[in-house]
Amino acid sequence: MSKHIAIVGAGPVGVVAALAAVQQGFRVSLYEAESRVDDSPRAATTHSSTLEMIARVGLIDRFVKEGLTARYFQFWDQAAQSMVAQFDHEILKDDTPYPFVVQTEQHKLGNMGIEKLRTYADAAVHFEHRITAVAQSGDGVTLTAQAPGGEVRIEADYVIAADGGRSALRKALDIPFEGMTWPERFIVITVKDDFERLMGCCYRNYLAHPDAWTNLFKISGDDMQGRWRAVFPSGVDETDEEALSDAAVARRLAHVFPRAEPYEVLHRNIYRVHQRVAARFRQGRVFLAGDAAHVNNPIGGLGLNCGIHDAMELVDMLAAVERGEEDASVFDRYERRRRQMNIEFVQQQTVNNKKRLEEKDPAVRAQALDDIRRIADDPQRHRQFLLRSSLIDSVRKARTIA
Ligand SMILES: Cc1cc2nc3c(=O)[nH]c(=O)nc-3n(C[C@H](O)[C@H](O)[C@H](O)COP(=O)(O)OP(=O)(O)OC[C@H]3O[C@@H](n4cnc5c(N)ncnc54)[C@H](O)[C@@H]3O)c2cc1C
């Protein structure tokens, strides 16, 4: 009988891991605490390297169809209301079959993945199963879940903990989550108004401003009618209530593009932002993946992308062990590869991206914007910048780590 992998968390990382695992011949059970996939506004930006993985699990056509394809992204000097530089993914056409970004909301990936998962006899999806405890012996893992009918015990050969930033499994295993929390929170505002028409920007935009930077991007929405999402920093001393008030929301949107009519606000949210990496990505037969293993600010759209890379690396490694091509000593390679890639590519880039957008010193700010303009103007540096920002370099580098 094939080995059993229990996956905790039906976020996008857990769902992709489950799909990859059943496709590699494992018996898979996916456990989600809630009764449905979380559809709050979170990740949408999916980079070329990750699109290649979504293609591997057989979801790419639907994923592209349910989202928006963004060939370009732009940096703006918001204080001057002018575009500084535009990057064009087409320059990566010899590096990837997907030389663009796809903006598809993460809950769509979760839902389409679960739908596909249900077509496999060896995959089971259990909503309303909250994992509360984990115990391990030498050759297996026992999970305890709180389910509608009472407590359930689950036996598995391996466990993938994809249970998000507050991971119950990471805490149960006593794995430190090292790093820091930013003093400001991030405000996410979704509007119906079309910023491309208003300001001539593209579908993905990073607006630098010494007082209040903005990330501005378009998503298709569940009705495919199009939405614009803007992410702003709160003031350090501003309360959540103040930041989410009608007046503050209107003021922030007017700061992006001033106009007489009010914006049509569809959704608003505020959340805490961290830069943290788990001290260990594996304990025995339990592996951490996605936000359970690492969290970061969303500037650059890298967190979920990195989580999907974790899922694919992990399942490929477990499958190679099951086929007898590798022995269990490669289990530690998962941590060596994925932890380093997260620190080197995701933590570093997202911290630098934030710093570039919020720089207050006028000379340093001018230099940073000038640097980005010069990178965009030089084809070789333009390509190198995109290889790094789309995590293609990270995939290539990970393969070299033994
Ligand atoms: C505003 C915003 C914008 C973002 N933009 C981007 C972007 O553009 N690109 C990008 O790459 N990343 C982005 N991110 C980050 C991205 O949203 C996360 O990295 C992503 O959600 C991680 O997925 P996950 O599956 O690891 O965890 P989650 O999506 O958090 O899923 C974890 C799941 O586990 C379940 N769960 C928790 N505990 C238990 C338990 N004990 N038992 C069973 N189930 C449990 C939860 O209910 C949840 O469904 C953004 C984040 C935010 C907040």
The ligand as a Tripos MOL2 file, in Angstrom:
@<TRIPOS>MOLECULE
LIG
   53    58     1     0     0
SMALL
NO_CHARGES

@<TRIPOS>ATOM
      1 C1         -2.5290   41.3930    1.9210 C.3       1 LIG1
      2 C2         -1.6250   40.2600    1.5590 C.ar      1 LIG1
      3 C3         -1.1390   40.2030    0.2820 C.ar      1 LIG1
      4 C4         -0.2930   39.1610   -0.0790 C.ar      1 LIG1
      5 N1          0.1720   39.1330   -1.3570 N.ar      1 LIG1
      6 C5          0.9730   38.1230   -1.7500 C.ar      1 LIG1
      7 C6          1.3560   37.9810   -3.1250 C.ar      1 LIG1
      8 O1          0.9340   38.7620   -3.9880 O.2       1 LIG1
      9 N2          2.1580   36.9320   -3.4700 N.ar      1 LIG1
     10 C7          2.6040   36.0390   -2.5180 C.ar      1 LIG1
     11 O2          3.3840   35.1310   -2.8930 O.2       1 LIG1
     12 N3          2.2220   36.1130   -1.2100 N.ar      1 LIG1
     13 C8          1.4130   37.1280   -0.8170 C.ar      1 LIG1
     14 N4          0.9510   37.1650    0.4850 N.ar      1 LIG1
     15 C9          1.2640   36.0780    1.4220 C.3       1 LIG1
     16 C10         0.2960   34.8970    1.2600 C.3       1 LIG1
     17 O3         -1.0390   35.3010    1.4670 O.3       1 LIG1
     18 C11         0.6610   33.7630    2.2030 C.3       1 LIG1
     19 O4          2.0380   33.5070    2.0290 O.3       1 LIG1
     20 C12        -0.1730   32.5020    1.9280 C.3       1 LIG1
     21 O5         -1.4880   32.6280    2.3780 O.3       1 LIG1
     22 C13         0.4430   31.2900    2.6190 C.3       1 LIG1
     23 O6         -0.3070   30.1560    2.3120 O.3       1 LIG1
     24 P1         -0.3240   28.9100    3.2840 P.3       1 LIG1
     25 O7         -1.1250   27.8810    2.5620 O.co2     1 LIG1
     26 O8          1.0570   28.6110    3.7300 O.co2     1 LIG1
     27 O9         -1.0620   29.4350    4.5900 O.3       1 LIG1
     28 P2         -2.5480   29.9740    4.7840 P.3       1 LIG1
     29 O10        -3.0630   30.5810    3.5290 O.co2     1 LIG1
     30 O11        -2.5180   30.8290    6.0060 O.co2     1 LIG1
     31 O12        -3.3970   28.6710    5.0600 O.3       1 LIG1
     32 C14        -3.2930   27.9410    6.2660 C.3       1 LIG1
     33 C15        -4.5520   27.1200    6.4370 C.3       1 LIG1
     34 O13        -4.3930   26.2590    7.5640 O.3       1 LIG1
     35 C16        -5.6040   26.2420    8.2930 C.3       1 LIG1
     36 N5         -5.2690   25.8620    9.6760 N.ar      1 LIG1
     37 C17        -4.6540   26.6160   10.6180 C.ar      1 LIG1
     38 N6         -4.4780   25.8990   11.7450 N.ar      1 LIG1
     39 C18        -4.9910   24.6730   11.5050 C.ar      1 LIG1
     40 C19        -5.1010   23.4940   12.2800 C.ar      1 LIG1
     41 N7         -4.6510   23.4420   13.5500 N.pl3     1 LIG1
     42 N8         -5.6840   22.3960   11.7440 N.ar      1 LIG1
     43 C20        -6.1360   22.4210   10.4520 C.ar      1 LIG1
     44 N9         -6.0670   23.5270    9.6790 N.ar      1 LIG1
     45 C21        -5.4900   24.6310   10.1890 C.ar      1 LIG1
     46 C22        -6.1400   27.6580    8.1570 C.3       1 LIG1
     47 O14        -7.5370   27.7200    8.4230 O.3       1 LIG1
     48 C23        -5.7950   27.9660    6.7110 C.3       1 LIG1
     49 O15        -6.8310   27.5940    5.8220 O.3       1 LIG1
     50 C24         0.0870   38.1750    0.8740 C.ar      1 LIG1
     51 C25        -0.4130   38.2450    2.1760 C.ar      1 LIG1
     52 C26        -1.2760   39.2570    2.5170 C.ar      1 LIG1
     53 C27        -1.8190   39.3010    3.9160 C.3       1 LIG1
@<TRIPOS>BOND
     1     1     2 1
     2     2     3 ar
     3     2    52 ar
     4     3     4 ar
     5     4     5 ar
     6     4    50 ar
     7     5     6 ar
     8     6     7 ar
     9     6    13 1
    10     7     8 2
    11     7     9 ar
    12     9    10 ar
    13    10    11 2
    14    10    12 ar
    15    12    13 ar
    16    13    14 ar
    17    14    15 1
    18    14    50 ar
    19    15    16 1
    20    16    17 1
    21    16    18 1
    22    18    19 1
    23    18    20 1
    24    20    21 1
    25    20    22 1
    26    22    23 1
    27    23    24 1
    28    24    25 2
    29    24    26 1
    30    24    27 1
    31    27    28 1
    32    28    29 2
    33    28    30 1
    34    28    31 1
    35    31    32 1
    36    32    33 1
    37    33    34 1
    38    33    48 1
    39    34    35 1
    40    35    36 1
    41    35    46 1
    42    36    37 ar
    43    36    45 ar
    44    37    38 ar
    45    38    39 ar
    46    39    40 ar
    47    39    45 ar
    48    40    41 1
    49    40    42 ar
    50    42    43 ar
    51    43    44 ar
    52    44    45 ar
    53    46    47 1
    54    46    48 1
    55    48    49 1
    56    50    51 ar
    57    51    52 ar
    58    52    53 1
@<TRIPOS>SUBSTRUCTURE
     1 LIG1         1 GROUP 0 **** ****
